[in-house]
């Protein structure tokens, strides 16, 4: 059995700050949280890891990303949504091979890791080479060492590139095959979930098929909902219902649903979502970048909707940090409501850690026995955390509102250290950068 005792200067659980507290990890799982002396007595042979000047936090959980989009960062900025989609996604994704997708995923996951992300849900829909494309993303996650939820997308709108589009039967078989391969085993590093893309890119039959897979495998499912006004208008025109109403009528609005964005819901839809105990993957930076609008987060939280934070793809955000999304979520809601208490730093931190794990159905984002040993080690001497206060109430705001990525000093995923001194320990950064640069020549040739 592999045993480690992590002894930070400060343990920051998300609810409290504790000194003279250590964490015992056995075979990648947290088994005890107690004083160092008590844990040494409990596990005298364990490796001791003294993390001086370090705050040990739960690893952050990125509940919505499109990893291949990191390759497209900066290619279609300052554009309306549909123009951005056509000039970036639809233009370049058709030329991506499995190795290109692997490069993009390693790039995205490496950047996330350096920002303290230990779990990512990747909403993946570029199937130019069928299952080989999915396997490229899974291989990249394993090589970087990040925990992956592959939200395997189901897409049958023929206005999209051919590599996105499948029949309902094709998508159903592909998702079930991946879930049978990766779900339910002892390895919690890879989980697959169905993800009918949206009501504008997946037919009602495709959405229902995705939901049925989630029921059969007892998982959640992901779907974009009401991100842009054109989606709401299109659904109303075709079905005479608003998006959440249609999802309710289709029988798929329940506690398995992870709805992404939910910017343009009316009050009735918000109540339907809350009553069904559906969850929200909230991507504030992406919503701002694409001028989507502002999700009414306070009312959803008030009605008991679980909210996690996502970065979305790096070409509709340009950053891959959940700590950044914590800051953006709180500030955007404060200014949109003119209420300084609309979303607090405490709520933002929970959305980026424990709520994200709960939303994905994973024992992640918390430091307590029975949870994955996923940690972010924050350098308490980083300038962005100064002045350093010796209490939770004053350190919390600096973590959420002031901290820069330079403060992320160490990262651990499932008991394996992946970052030390702010540098990746798995895939070397120069290798990642060189692979991306080589691929950019391919993009230039496609212009």
FIMAR-128576 format. One record per atom (N, C-alpha, C): x, y negated, z; residue in one letter. Coordinates in steps of 0.2 Angstrom, whole numbers, plus 5000, padded with zeros to 4 digits. Layout:
<rs>
XYZA/...
</rs>
This chain:
<rs>
500450065000X/500050005000X/500449945000X/500349894996X/500649834996X/500349785001X/500749755005X/500449705010X/500849645010X/500549585010X/500849525011X/500549475016X/500849445020X/500549395025X/500749325022X/500249285020X/500449215018X/500349165024X/500849135025X/500949085031X/501049015029X/500448985027X/500548915025X/500548865030X/500748805029X/500748745034X/500048735036X/499548735031X/498848725032X/498448775028X/497948805031X/497448845027X/496848805026X/496648795020X/496148745018X/495548795015X/495048815019X/494648865017X/494048835012X/494048775012X/493448735008X/492948705013X/492948735019X/492448705024X/492848675030X/493448705031X/493848675037X/494648685035X/495048645039X/495748645038X/496048675045X/496448725044X/496648765050X/497448775050X/497748755055X/498448765056X/498548835060X/499148855060X/499348915064X/498848975062X/498748975055X/498249025052X/498649055046X/498549125046X/498849165040X/498349205037X/498549235031X/498049275027X/498449345026X/498149395028X/498449465026X/498049485020X/498549505015X/498249535008X/498549605008X/498049645006X/498249715005X/498049744998X/498449764994X/498349784987X/497849734983X/498049664984X/497749614980X/497049594983X/496849614989X/496249594992X/496449564999X/496049515001X/496049485008X/495749535013X/496149555018X/495849595023X/495849565030X/496149515031X/496149475038X/496349405037X/496049365041X/496249295042X/496349285049X/496949265052X/497049265059X/497749225060X/497949225066X/498549195068X/499149235065X/499749205063X/500249245061X/500449295065X/500449285072X/500649335077X/500149395077X/499549385076X/499049435076X/499149475070X/499249445064X/499349485058X/499949525058X/500549495061X/501149535061X/501049595065X/500649585070X/500549645075X/500149695071X/499649675067X/499249715063X/499549755057X/500049715054X/500349745048X/501149725049X/501449765053X/502149745054X/502649755048X/502449795044X/502849805038X/502749755032X/502249715033X/502049675027X/502549625026X/502649605019X/503049545017X/502849485020X/503249445023X/503049375025X/503249325020X/502749285019X/502849225014X/502749165018X/503249135020X/503149065023X/503149015018X/502548985018X/502448925013X/502448865017X/503048835018X/503048775022X/502848715017X/502648665020X/502348605017X/501848625011X/501448675013X/501048695008X/500348705011X/499848685007X/499148695009X/498848755005X/498648805008X/498348865004X/497648855003X/497448844997X/496748834995X/496448894991X/495748904991X/495548964986X/495748944979X/495848994975X/495948974968X/495348944965X/495448904960X/494848874957X/494548914952X/493848914950X/493548954946X/493248914940X/493448924934X/493248884928X/492648924925X/492048904926X/491448944924X/491248944917X/491648894913X/491448894906X/492048864902X/492248904897X/492848874893X/492748914886X/493048884881X/493148914875X/493948914873X/494248964875X/495048964875X/495348944868X/495048974862X/495348954856X/495348884854X/494848844858X/494848774856X/495448734858X/495848764863X/496448724865X/496848714859X/496848754854X/497248744847X/496948694843X/496348664845X/496048614841X/496048544845X/496448544850X/496448484854X/496648424850X/496348374850X/496548314847X/496348304839X/496048364837X/495948364829X/495248324827X/494848314832X/494248284830X/493948244836X/494348194838X/494148154844X/493648094841X/493348064846X/492948004845X/492448014839X/492048074840X/491548084834X/490948114838X/490348094835X/489748124837X/489748204837X/489348234841X/489348304842X/489448344835X/488948334831X/488848374825X/489448364820X/489748304820X/490348284816X/490948314819X/490948314826X/491548344829X/491548424828X/490948454828X/490848524827X/491148544820X/490948504815X/491048524808X/491848514807X/492148454810X/492748444808X/493348484812X/493148504818X/493548544822X/493348624821X/492848644825X/492648714825X/492548744819X/492148714815X/491948754809X/492448744803X/492848704804X/493448694799X/493948744800X/494248754806X/494848784807X/494748854810X/494148874813X/494048934816X/494048994811X/493748984805X/493749034800X/494449064798X/494949024799X/495649054797X/496049084803X/495749094809X/496049114815X/496049194814X/496649224815X/496749294815X/496749314823X/496749384824X/496749404831X/497449374835X/497949374831X/498649344834X/498549274835X/498249234831X/498149164832X/497649154838X/497149194839X/496749194845X/497049204851X/497549254851X/497949274856X/498349214858X/498649184853X/499149124855X/498749074858X/498149054856X/497649004859X/497449024866X/497349084867X/497149104873X/497649104878X/498249124876X/498849114881X/498949044882X/498949004878X/499048934878X/498548904883X/497848914882X/497348894887X/497448914894X/497548984894X/497549014901X/498148994905X/498748984901X/499348954905X/499248884907X/498948844903X/498848774906X/498348774912X/497848814912X/497348824917X/497748844924X/498148894923X/498548924928X/498948874932X/499248834928X/499648784931X/499248724934X/498648724933X/498148674936X/497748714942X/497948774944X/497648804949X/497048844948X/496848854941X/496348904940X/496548974940X/496149014944X/496349084945X/495849134941X/495249104940X/494649144937X/494449094931X/494349124925X/494049084920X/493449124916X/492949094915X/492449134911X/492449104904X/492649144899X/492749114892X/492249134888X/491849084885X/491249094881X/491549104874X/491649164871X/492049174865X/491549204859X/491649164854X/491249184848X/491549184841X/492249184841X/492549184835X/492749264833X/492349294829X/492349364828X/492549384821X/493049344818X/493349354812X/493549424810X/493749464816X/494049524815X/493649574820X/493049564821X/492649604826X/492949614833X/492949674835X/493149684842X/493849664843X/494249674838X/494949654839X/495049584841X/494549534839X/494649464842X/494449464849X/493949504852X/493849504859X/494449534863X/494749584860X/495349614863X/495949574864X/495949524859X/496549474859X/496449434865X/495849414867X/495749364872X/495949404879X/495649464879X/495749504885X/496549514886X/496849534881X/497649544881X/497949484884X/497749424881X/498049364883X/497949354891X/497349364893X/497249354900X/497649394904X/497749464902X/498149504906X/498849484906X/499149454900X/499849434900X/499949374904X/499449334905X/499549264909X/499449284916X/499049334917X/498849354924X/498249314927X/497849294923X/497249254925X/496649304925X/496149294930X/495549334930X/495049314925X/494849364921X/494449344915X/493749374916X/493249324914X/492549344913X/492449334905X/492449384901X/492349364894X/491549364893X/491349304892X/490649294890X/490549304882X/490449364880X/490549384873X/489849364870X/489949314865X/489449284862X/489049314857X/488349304857X/487949334852X/487649284848X/487749284841X/487549224837X/487349244831X/486749224829X/486449244822X/486149184818X/486349124819X/486149074815X/486649064809X/486449074803X/486849084797X/487149014795X/486948964798X/487348894796X/488048894799X/488248934803X/488848934806X/489348974802X/490048974803X/490549014799X/490349084800X/490549124795X/490349194795X/490649234801X/491149214803X/491549254809X/491149244815X/490649194816X/490249194822X/489649234821X/489349254815X/488749274814X/488649354814X/488149384818X/488049454818X/487249464818X/487049524816X/486349534817X/486249554824X/485649554826X/485549574833X/485849644835X/485749694831X/485949754832X/486749754832X/487049724828X/487749724828X/488049694835X/487749634836X/487949604843X/487849644849X/487249674849X/487049724854X/487549774855X/487749804850X/488249864850X/488849844852X/489149784850X/489749764851X/489849744859X/489349704861X/489349684868X/489349744873X/488849794871X/488849854876X/489449894876X/489749894870X/490449934869X/490949904874X/491049844874X/491549804878X/491349814885X/490749814887X/490549814894X/490649884897X/490549934893X/490650004895X/491350014896X/491749984892X/492549994892X/492849954899X/492549894900X/492849854905X/492549844912X/491849854912X/491549844918X/491449904922X/491449894929X/491249944933X/491849984936X/492449974934X/492950004937X/493349974943X/493849994945X/494249964951X/494549904949X/494749894942X/495049834940X/494549774939X/494649724944X/494149674944X/494449614940X/495049624936X/495349564932X/494949554926X/494549594923X/494249584917X/493449614918X/493049564917X/492349584916X/492049554910X/491549584907X/491249564901X/490449554902X/490249494900X/489549484901X/489249464894X/488649474893X/488349444886X/488249374887X/488249344881X/488149264880X/487849254874X/487149254873X/486749234867X/486949154867X/487149134861X/487449064861X/487049004864X/486449004861X/485948944863X/485348954859X/484848914860X/484248924856X/484248894849X/484848854848X/484948834841X/485348884837X/485748924840X/486148974837X/486049044838X/485549064842X/485349124843X/484549134843X/484349174839X/483649184838X/483349214845X/482649204846X/482349234852X/482449304853X/482549344847X/482649414848X/483349424850X/483849384848X/484549384850X/484649364858X/484249314860X/484249294867X/483949354871X/483449384869X/483149434873X/483549494873X/483949514868X/484449564868X/484949554873X/485249494873X/485749474878X/485549484885X/484949464886X/484649474893X/484549544895X/484349584890X/484149654891X/484849694893X/485349674890X/486049694891X/486249684898X/486149614900X/486249594907X/485849644912X/485249654911X/484849694915X/485149764915X/485249794910X/485549864909X/486149874913X/486649824913X/487249824916X/487349794923X/486749764925X/486649724931X/487249674932X/487249624927X/487649574927X/487249504925X/487649454925X/487349384923X/487449384915X/487049334913X/487149314906X/487249244905X/487649224900X/487749144898X/487349124892X/487149064892X/486849034887X/486848954887X/487048924882X/487048844881X/486348824881X/486148774885X/485448754886X/485448674886X/485048644881X/484948574881X/485548534882X/486048544878X/486648504878X/486548444875X/486248444869X/486148384865X/485348374863X/485148314862X/484448304860X/484248344854X/484648354849X/484448384843X/484248454845X/484548484850X/484348554852X/483648554854X/483448504859X/482848504862X/482248484856X/482448444852X/481948424846X/481848484842X/482448514840X/482348574836X/481848634839X/481948644845X/481548694849X/480848674849X/480748614851X/480048584851X/479748594844X/480048574839X/479848574832X/479648644830X/480048694832X/479948764829X/479448804834X/479548794840X/479148834845X/478648794849X/478648734849X/478148694852X/478248694860X/478848704862X/479048714869X/479748674870X/479848654876X/480548634878X/480948694879X/481648684879X/482048744880X/481948784885X/481948754891X/481848804897X/481148834897X/480648794895X/480048824894X/480048884890X/480348884884X/480348934879X/480748994882X/481348984886X/481649034889X/481249074894X/480849034898X/480349064902X/479849104899X/479549084893X/479049124889X/479349184886X/480049184885X/480349244882X/480549294887X/480449274894X/480549324899X/481249334901X/481649284900X/482449284901X/482649234906X/482149194909X/482349144914X/482349174921X/482849194923X/482849224930X/483549214933X/483649254939X/484249244942X/484949264939X/484849304933X/485449324929X/485649264925X/485249214924X/485449164919X/485949114921X/486549104918X/486949054919X/486849004913X/486548954914X/486348904909X/486948854909X/487248834903X/487748794902X/487548724900X/487748674903X/487548594902X/486948574905X/486348594902X/485648574905X/485648494905X/485848464900X/485848384901X/485148364900X/484748384895X/484148354893X/483548394895X/483548414902X/482948444905X/482448394908X/481848404907X/481348364910X/481148394917X/480748364921X/480648384928X/480348454928X/479948464924X/479648534924X/480148584923X/480548574918X/481048624916X/481548634922X/481748584926X/482148584932X/481848624937X/481148624938X/480848664943X/480848734941X/480648744934X/480648814932X/481348844933X/481848814932X/482548834933X/482648854940X/482448804944X/482548814952X/482148874954X/481548874952X/481048934954X/481349004952X/481649004946X/481949064944X/482649084947X/482949034951X/483549044954X/484149054949X/484049024943X/484549024938X/485148974940X/485748984937X/486348944939X/486448904933X/486848854935X/487148804930X/487848804930X/488148804924X/488848794923X/488948724920X/489148674924X/489148604923X/489848584921X/489848544915X/490548524912X/490548454911X/490648414916X/490548344916X/491048304911X/491648324911X/492148294906X/491948304899X/491748364897X/491448374890X/490848344889X/490348334893X/489748294892X/489948224891X/490448194894X/490648124893X/490948124886X/491448164885X/491848164879X/491448164873X/490948204873X/490448214867X/489848174867X/489848124872X/489248084873X/488648114873X/488648174877X/488048214877X/487448184882X/487748154887X/487248124892X/487448154899X/487048144904X/487148154911X/486648204914X/486948264916X/486448314919X/486248284926X/485648294927X/485348274934X/485548324939X/486148314941X/486448364946X/486148364953X/486048304956X/485748304963X/485048334963X/484648324958X/483948364959X/484048434959X/484448464954X/484548534954X/484848564960X/485348534963X/485648554969X/485148554975X/484748494975X/484248494980X/483748544980X/483648574974X/483148624973X/483448694974X/484048694975X/484348764977X/484748794971X/484848764965X/485148784960X/485948794961X/486248854960X/486948864961X/487248824955X/487748784957X/488148754951X/488948764952X/489148784946X/489948794946X/490148744941X/490848734941X/491148684936X/491548724931X/491448694924X/491848714919X/492148664915X/492748674912X/493048624908X/492848624901X/492448674899X/492248684892X/492948684888X/492848684881X/493448694877X/493948634877X/494548644876X/495048584876X/494948534871X/494548544866X/494448494860X/493848454862X/493448474867X/492948434869X/493048404876X/493648404879X/493748384885X/494548354885X/494948394883X/495648384882X/496048404888X/495748424894X/496048444900X/495748514902X/496148554906X/495948624908X/496048624915X/495848574919X/495848574926X/495248574930X/495048624934X/494448614938X/494448564943X/495048554946X/495148494950X/494948434947X/495048424941X/494848364937X/494148364936X/493848424935X/493048424935X/492748404941X/493048424947X/492748404953X/492748334954X/493248294952X/493248224952X/492748194948X/492748224942X/492248194937X/491548204939X/491448264941X/490748284943X/490448234949X/490948214954X/490748174959X/490648104956X/491148074953X/491148004951X/490547994946X/490448044941X/489948024936X/489248024939X/489148074944X/488448064947X/488348004952X/488947984955X/488847924959X/488647864955X/489047854949X/488947794945X/488247804941X/488047864939X/487347864936X/486747854940X/486847874947X/486347864951X/486347794955X/486947764955X/487147704959X/487047724967X/487247784968X/487247814975X/487847844977X/488247824981X/488947844983X/488847914986X/488247934988X/488248004991X/487848054987X/487848034980X/487448084976X/487748144975X/488448154975X/488848214975X/489448194979X/489548234985X/490148214989X/490748254987X/491248244990X/491948274988X/491848354991X/491548364996X/491348424999X/490948474994X/490448444991X/490048474986X/490448494980X/490848444978X/491248454972X/491748514973X/492048514979X/492548564980X/492248634980X/491648634983X/491248704983X/491048724976X/490848674972X/490648694965X/491248724961X/491848694963X/492448724959X/492748784962X/492548804968X/492848864971X/492248914972X/491948914978X/491548964981X/490948974976X/490648914974X/490048924970X/490148954963X/490748934961X/490948964954X/490949044955X/491249064960X/491349134961X/490649174962X/490249134966X/489549164967X/489149164960X/489249114956X/488849104950X/489049164945X/489649184945X/489949234941X/489849304944X/489649304950X/489549374953X/490149404955X/490649364957X/491349384959X/491549364966X/491849414970X/492149394976X/492749344976X/492649294973X/493149244971X/492949174974X/493549134974X/493349064976X/493349054984X/493449104988X/493449094995X/494049134998X/494249115004X/494749145008X/494449175014X/494249235013X/493949275019X/494049345017X/493949395022X/494049465021X/493549485016X/493749535011X/493349565006X/493349525000X/493749465000X/493749424993X/494449444990X/494449424983X/495049434979X/495549384982X/496249404982X/496749364985X/496949314979X/496549264978X/496649214973X/496849144977X/497449124976X/497549064980X/497849004976X/497748944978X/498148894975X/498548864981X/499248854980X/499648824985X/499848754983X/499548704987X/499648634985X/500248604989X/500648574986X/501248534989X/501048474993X/501048485000X/500848425004X/501248365003X/501848375000X/502348315000X/502248274993X/501748304989X/501648264982X/501448194984X/501648154980X/501448084981X/500648074980X/500348104976X/499648094975X/499248114981X/499548154986X/499148164992X/499248124998X/499748074997X/499948025002X/499447975002X/499347945008X/499547965015X/499248025017X/499648065020X/499448135022X/499148135029X/498548145030X/498148145036X/498148215039X/498048215046X/498048285049X/497348305051X/496948295047X/496248315048X/495848335042X/495348375042X/495048395036X/494648335032X/494348295036X/493948245033X/494348195029X/494948185031X/495348135027X/495848175022X/495948235023X/496348275017X/495848285012X/495248305013X/494848325008X/494748275002X/494648205004X/494548164998X/495248154994X/495748164997X/496448154993X/496448214988X/496248274990X/496248334986X/495748324980X/495148304981X/494648294976X/494748234972X/494948174975X/494948114971X/495648094969X/496148114973X/496748084972X/497248124969X/497248194970X/497748244968X/497848244961X/498548244959X/498748254952X/498948324951X/499048354945X/499248424943X/499948434946X/500348384947X/501048394950X/501048424957X/500448414960X/500348444967X/500248524967X/500048554962X/499948624961X/500648654961X/500848684966X/501548714967X/501548784966X/501048824969X/501048894968X/500348924967X/500348974963X/499649004962X/499749084962X/499249114965X/499249184966X/498549214964X/498549264960X/497949294957X/497949374959X/497449394963X/497449464965X/498049484968X/498349444972X/498949454976X/499649454972X/499549434966X/500149424962X/500349354961X/500949334962X/501049264961X/501249244954X/500849194951X/500949184944X/501249114943X/501249074948X/501649004947X/502048994954X/502648964953X/503148954958X/503448884956X/503448834961X/503748774959X/503448734953X/502748754952X/502448724947X/502648754940X/502948804940X/503148844934X/502848914933X/502648924927X/502348994926X/502849044927X/502649104930X/503149164931X/503049214926X/502449214922X/502349264917X/502549244911X/502149224906X/502349204900X/502749134900X/503449134898X/503849074898X/503449014894X/503448954897X/503148904894X/503448884887X/504148884886X/504448874879X/504148924874X/504048984876X/503749034871X/503049014869X/502648994874X/501948974873X/501948914868X/502348864870X/502448804865X/502648814858X/503148854858X/503448874851X/502848914847X/502548954850X/501948994847X/501448944844X/501248894848X/500748854846X/501048804840X/501648784841X/501948744836X/501948774829X/502148844829X/502148884823X/501448884820X/500948894824X/500248894821X/499948834819X/500248774821X/500048714818X/500148704811X/500748734809X/500848734802X/500348764797X/500048814800X/499448844797X/498848804796X/498748764801X/498248714801X/498348654796X/498948634796X/499148584791X/499048604784X/499248674783X/499148694776X/498348704774X/497948704779X/497248714778X/496848644777X/497248594778X/496948524777X/496748514770X/
</rs>
